[in-house]
Amino acid sequence: MEANEIRNILERGEGILSLAPAWVPRPFNRPGKRIRLHPDDYYAMGLRRGAIVERWFSSITKVETEGAEEFEGMSFVNVDGNADHLVLFKEFVETLGAELIGEKLVQDYGTWPMYSKFYDYNEPLFHHVHHREEACAKVGVMPKHEHYFFPKQYNNHLGIRPVTYFGFDPSVTKEQVKERLSKFETADGRILELSRAFRMELGTGWFTPAGVVHAPGSLCTYEPQWNSDVMAMWENIVEGEVFGYESLCGYVPAGSERDLDAIMDAADWELNTIANYREKFFRPPVTDEAGEGFKQDWICYGNDFVAAKELTVDPGAEVLIRDAAAYGCLAVQGRGQFGKFVIETPTLIRYGQLTADEFFVSNARAREGVLVKNTSPVEPLVILKHFGPDCGMPQV
């Protein structure tokens, strides 16, 4: 698409873009079926690919799963209400640059550096690691820092284990972990026996920096994260599902696939074994601002990478809400007006159907403010917003 037409689309939206759902299947686990997808469509991308268990937001990042389609995981802009006319969000970012995402992100990263997602697994995930920055640099990939938040609106059930394991007990040694990994192809390593776990609390979250080994619980999770899909699995059997050695040795220097020291170099040992893990990384909501008919909380914060807010507008109320930086957003409850757009939380989404729940707000428009109106007489309008590191988030 020509640059002038891309600019015209942003101008017609008065600095706001409407985004189409980006669905992602995975060949493991089972779907929690909480992300509002139609029951007939969980395998719409093919049985070989597995069930759809994730929806990605404001994404210019491609899925790394084997067999993924060319633009899988990447967001598209709804330019005219026709699902056949969608335009890649990445094209808007590359064409408009600072005009869309702000000068600081362009200067520091050259692009929009994050995305968010829902992941929706009925069973817990494997103990796995997103490689620390030093390990990523050795193989030329980006680290994946991520933040969790557990929205009440998308957790009508909690799955089979709403408990997440982080790192290892401070008493555990590297040799003990290596001994468990050495069994990856011969026996159940039961690596979680060396870890420590916390029951997840709805309406709260955790920051998980790259390099921390973790096994997320079975809640539907809103997850702002850095632009990467890099990982390695350190748990070989989960709820009876077996994972091969290739899942353990990903993203290590060529020739090091059988070197357990090289594999373990992905992890930040100090962060994995700190005694006060909850104190350091648990994130309860923190009030950003509040006024007549509305409240906005920080729900992801206290790091150098990604952030998020939760805006709640009371029935019949409206607010001109200003933010310090560009952001993507998603309605999780209610309906109303978002700038010039209708915004509404979907009840049931068919695969390939457009929705009116997801948007991206330019840096300039975020600073000027977006008028948000709740048109329901009875139900709150709740919107989750995800930001890059230029948003002025509070630190811990």
C-alpha positions in Angstrom: 0.0 0.0 0.0 1.2 3.5 -0.8 2.5 5.7 2.0 -0.1 8.4 1.4 -3.0 5.9 1.7 -1.5 4.4 4.9 -1.3 8.0 6.3 -4.9 8.7 5.2 -6.2 5.6 7.0 -4.6 6.8 10.3 -6.0 10.3 9.7 -9.5 9.0 9.0 -9.3 7.1 12.3 -8.1 10.4 14.0 -4.9 8.7 15.1 -6.5 5.3 16.0 -6.3 2.1 14.0 -8.8 -0.8 14.2 -7.1 -4.2 14.4 -8.3 -7.6 13.3 -7.9 -10.7 15.6 -4.6 -12.6 15.1 -5.1 -16.2 16.1 -2.3 -18.6 17.0 -2.5 -22.4 17.3 0.0 -24.6 19.2 0.7 -28.3 18.8 0.7 -29.0 22.5 -1.6 -28.8 25.5 -5.4 -28.3 25.3 -7.4 -25.1 24.7 -9.0 -23.5 27.8 -11.8 -22.2 25.5 -12.0 -18.8 27.2 -10.9 -16.4 24.4 -14.4 -16.1 22.9 -13.6 -18.2 19.8 -16.5 -20.2 18.4 -16.5 -23.8 19.6 -16.4 -25.1 16.0 -13.3 -23.0 15.2 -10.6 -24.1 17.6 -9.0 -26.3 14.9 -9.7 -23.9 12.0 -6.0 -23.7 11.2 -5.7 -27.4 10.7 -5.5 -30.5 13.0 -1.8 -30.8 12.3 -1.2 -27.3 13.7 -3.1 -28.0 16.9 -5.8 -26.0 18.6 -6.0 -22.2 18.6 -4.9 -21.3 22.2 -3.6 -17.7 21.7 -4.6 -14.4 20.3 -1.9 -11.8 19.7 -2.4 -8.0 19.9 -0.5 -5.1 18.3 2.0 -7.6 16.9 4.7 -7.2 14.3 6.3 -10.5 15.4 5.9 -13.8 13.5 5.2 -17.1 15.4 8.2 -19.4 15.6 6.2 -22.6 15.8 7.2 -25.1 13.0 4.7 -24.9 10.1 3.5 -21.4 10.9 2.0 -19.4 8.0 3.9 -16.4 6.6 2.3 -13.8 8.7 1.0 -15.9 11.6 0.9 -14.0 14.9 1.2 -10.6 13.1 -1.6 -8.1 13.4 -3.5 -6.6 10.5 -5.3 -3.3 10.3 -9.0 -3.2 9.5 -9.1 -0.4 7.0 -12.7 -0.5 5.7 -14.7 -3.2 7.5 -13.9 -5.8 4.8 -11.9 -8.8 6.0 -10.5 -9.2 2.5 -8.8 -5.8 2.6 -6.7 -6.1 5.7 -3.2 -4.5 5.7 -0.3 -5.7 7.8 0.2 -3.6 11.0 3.9 -3.8 10.4 3.5 -1.9 7.2 2.0 1.0 9.1 4.8 0.9 11.7 7.5 0.9 9.0 5.8 3.5 6.8 4.8 6.0 9.5 7.6 5.4 12.1 7.6 8.1 14.7 4.3 9.5 13.4 2.7 6.4 14.7 4.8 5.1 17.6 6.7 8.2 18.7 10.3 9.4 18.3 11.8 7.7 21.4 10.8 4.2 20.3 12.2 4.8 16.8 15.4 6.2 18.2 15.9 3.4 20.7 14.6 0.4 18.9 13.8 1.4 15.3 10.3 -0.1 15.5 7.4 -1.1 17.7 9.3 -3.3 20.2 6.5 -5.3 22.0 3.2 -7.1 21.5 0.6 -8.6 23.8 -1.4 -11.8 23.8 -4.0 -13.9 25.5 -2.8 -17.4 26.1 -5.5 -19.8 27.0 -4.4 -23.3 28.1 -6.6 -25.7 30.1 -3.5 -27.4 31.5 -0.3 -26.0 32.9 2.6 -25.2 30.6 6.0 -26.9 30.7 8.9 -25.5 32.8 10.6 -23.4 30.1 13.0 -20.5 29.6 13.2 -17.5 27.3 16.9 -17.1 26.9 18.6 -14.3 28.8 20.0 -11.4 26.8 23.6 -12.6 26.8 22.5 -16.1 25.5 20.4 -14.5 22.8 23.3 -12.3 21.6 25.3 -15.5 20.9 22.8 -16.7 18.4 21.4 -13.4 17.1 17.9 -13.4 18.5 15.9 -11.1 20.8 15.2 -11.9 24.5 11.6 -12.3 25.5 10.8 -10.3 28.7 7.1 -10.8 29.6 4.5 -9.7 32.1 1.4 -11.6 33.1 -2.0 -10.2 34.2 -5.0 -12.4 34.9 -8.3 -10.7 33.8 -11.4 -11.8 35.6 -13.5 -11.3 32.5 -11.6 -14.0 30.6 -11.4 -16.6 33.5 -14.8 -18.1 33.9 -12.9 -21.2 34.9 -9.3 -21.6 36.1 -8.2 -24.7 34.2 -6.7 -27.7 36.0 -3.8 -26.0 37.9 -3.9 -22.2 38.4 -0.4 -22.4 39.9 2.8 -21.1 38.4 6.3 -22.3 39.1 9.2 -19.8 38.9 12.9 -20.7 38.9 14.2 -23.0 41.6 14.3 -23.2 45.3 17.3 -21.2 46.6 18.7 -24.4 48.0 18.9 -26.1 44.6 22.3 -26.3 42.8 23.1 -26.1 39.1 24.3 -29.7 39.3 21.0 -30.9 40.6 19.2 -29.1 37.7 21.7 -30.5 35.2 21.2 -34.0 36.5 17.4 -33.7 35.8 18.1 -32.3 32.3 20.4 -35.2 31.5 17.4 -37.5 31.7 15.4 -35.6 29.0 15.4 -38.6 26.6 15.4 -41.5 29.1 13.0 -40.7 32.0 10.6 -38.3 33.5 12.9 -35.5 34.7 10.3 -34.2 37.2 12.2 -30.9 37.2 9.3 -29.1 39.1 10.4 -31.0 42.2 13.3 -28.5 42.3 11.1 -25.4 41.7 8.8 -23.2 43.8 5.2 -22.3 43.0 2.5 -19.6 43.7 -1.2 -19.8 43.2 -2.2 -17.1 40.7 -4.6 -14.4 41.8 -7.2 -12.9 39.4 -6.8 -9.2 38.9 -3.0 -9.3 39.6 0.1 -10.1 37.7 3.8 -11.0 37.6 6.8 -9.7 35.7 9.0 -12.6 34.3 12.3 -11.4 32.9 14.1 -13.3 30.2 16.3 -16.0 31.7 13.8 -17.1 34.4 12.6 -20.7 34.0 8.9 -20.8 34.6 5.9 -23.2 34.2 2.7 -21.0 33.8 -0.5 -22.2 35.4 -3.8 -22.7 33.6 -5.4 -19.3 33.8 -6.2 -17.4 30.7 -3.4 -14.8 30.8 -3.0 -11.3 29.2 0.7 -11.1 28.5 2.5 -8.0 27.3 6.0 -9.0 26.1 9.1 -8.1 24.2 9.2 -8.8 20.4 10.4 -12.4 20.5 9.0 -16.0 20.5 12.3 -17.6 21.6 12.2 -20.4 24.2 13.5 -23.8 25.3 11.6 -26.4 27.3 13.3 -27.8 30.4 10.4 -30.2 31.4 10.1 -33.3 29.2 6.7 -34.7 30.4 3.7 -32.6 31.4 0.4 -34.1 32.2 1.4 -37.2 30.2 2.5 -35.2 27.2 6.0 -36.0 26.1 8.4 -33.5 24.5 11.5 -34.4 22.5 15.1 -33.3 23.0 14.8 -30.8 20.2 12.6 -28.7 22.4 15.4 -28.5 25.0 18.3 -27.4 22.8 16.8 -24.6 20.8 18.6 -21.3 20.3 22.1 -22.5 21.4 25.3 -21.9 19.3 25.6 -24.4 16.5 27.4 -27.6 17.6 26.3 -27.1 21.3 23.0 -28.9 21.2 24.4 -31.8 23.4 26.2 -29.5 25.8 24.1 -29.1 28.9 26.2 -26.2 30.1 25.5 -24.3 26.9 21.8 -25.2 27.3 21.7 -24.0 30.9 23.5 -20.8 29.9 20.0 -19.6 28.7 19.0 -19.1 32.4 20.0 -16.3 34.8 20.9 -18.4 37.8 20.8 -15.6 40.3 17.2 -14.5 39.3 16.1 -18.2 39.3 17.1 -18.8 42.9 16.6 -15.4 44.7 14.8 -15.9 48.0 12.4 -13.0 47.7 11.0 -13.9 44.3 7.4 -12.8 45.1 8.5 -9.5 46.6 10.6 -8.7 43.5 8.2 -9.8 40.7 4.6 -9.9 42.0 2.6 -6.9 40.6 -0.7 -6.0 42.2 -2.6 -3.1 40.5 -1.4 0.4 41.2 -3.7 3.4 40.7 -2.7 5.6 37.7 -5.6 8.1 38.0 -9.2 8.2 38.9 -12.1 10.6 38.6 -15.8 10.9 38.3 -17.0 7.8 36.5 -13.7 6.2 35.7 -10.5 4.6 37.1 -7.3 3.7 35.5 -4.7 1.3 37.1 -1.2 0.2 36.2 -1.4 -3.6 35.9 2.0 -4.3 34.3 4.9 -2.2 35.4 8.2 -2.2 37.3 10.6 -3.1 34.4 12.4 -1.6 31.5 10.4 -3.2 28.7 6.6 -3.5 28.7 3.7 -2.1 30.6 -0.1 -2.2 30.7 -3.1 -0.3 32.2 -6.7 -1.2 32.9 -9.2 1.5 32.3 -12.7 1.1 33.8 -15.5 3.5 32.7 -18.7 3.4 34.7 -22.1 2.9 33.0 -23.2 6.0 31.1 -19.9 7.8 31.9 -17.3 9.3 29.6 -13.7 10.4 30.1 -11.0 12.1 27.9 -8.1 9.8 28.9 -4.5 10.9 28.1 -1.5 8.6 28.1 2.2 9.3 27.6 2.9 7.0 24.7 1.4 5.0 21.8 -0.4 1.8 22.9 -2.5 -1.1 21.7 -5.7 -1.9 23.6 -8.5 -4.4 23.9 -12.0 -4.2 25.4 -12.6 -7.1 27.8 -16.0 -6.0 29.2 -18.8 -3.8 28.0 -19.4 -1.5 25.0 -19.2 2.1 24.0 -17.3 4.7 21.9 -13.5 4.8 21.6 -12.7 8.0 19.8 -14.7 7.8 16.5 -14.9 4.0 16.7 -17.6 1.8 18.3 -15.9 -0.5 20.8 -17.5 -3.7 22.1 -16.4 -6.8 23.8 -17.3 -9.9 21.7 -19.4 -12.7 23.0 -18.4 -15.2 20.3 -16.0 -14.8 17.4 -15.9 -16.9 14.3 -12.4 -17.6 12.8 -11.8 -14.9 10.1 -14.4 -12.6 11.5 -13.6 -8.9 12.3 -14.2 -7.5 15.8 -14.6 -4.1 17.4 -12.6 -4.8 20.5 -9.0 -4.1 19.5 -7.3 -0.9 18.5 -3.9 0.9 18.3 -3.5 4.5 19.4 -0.8 6.7 17.9 1.7 8.5 20.2 0.2 11.9 19.3 -3.4 10.8 19.8 -2.5 9.2 23.1 -1.0 12.4 24.4 -3.9 14.5 23.1 -6.4 12.1 24.7 -9.0 9.6 23.6 -12.7 10.3 24.5 -14.0 7.0 25.9 -17.8 6.7 26.4 -19.6 3.8 28.1 -23.0 3.6 26.3 -24.3 0.8 28.5 -26.8 1.8 31.3 -25.7 -1.1 33.5 -22.3 -2.6 32.7 -18.8 -1.2 33.1 -16.6 -0.7 30.0 -13.2 -2.2 30.8 -10.2 -1.8 28.4 -6.7 -3.2 28.7 -3.8 -1.1 27.2 -0.3 -2.4 26.4 2.7 -0.1 26.1 6.4 -0.1 25.2 9.0 1.2 27.7 8.4 4.9 26.9 5.1 5.2 28.8 6.3 6.4 32.2 5.4 3.3 34.1 6.1 3.2 37.9 9.1 1.3 39.1 9.3 -1.0 42.1 
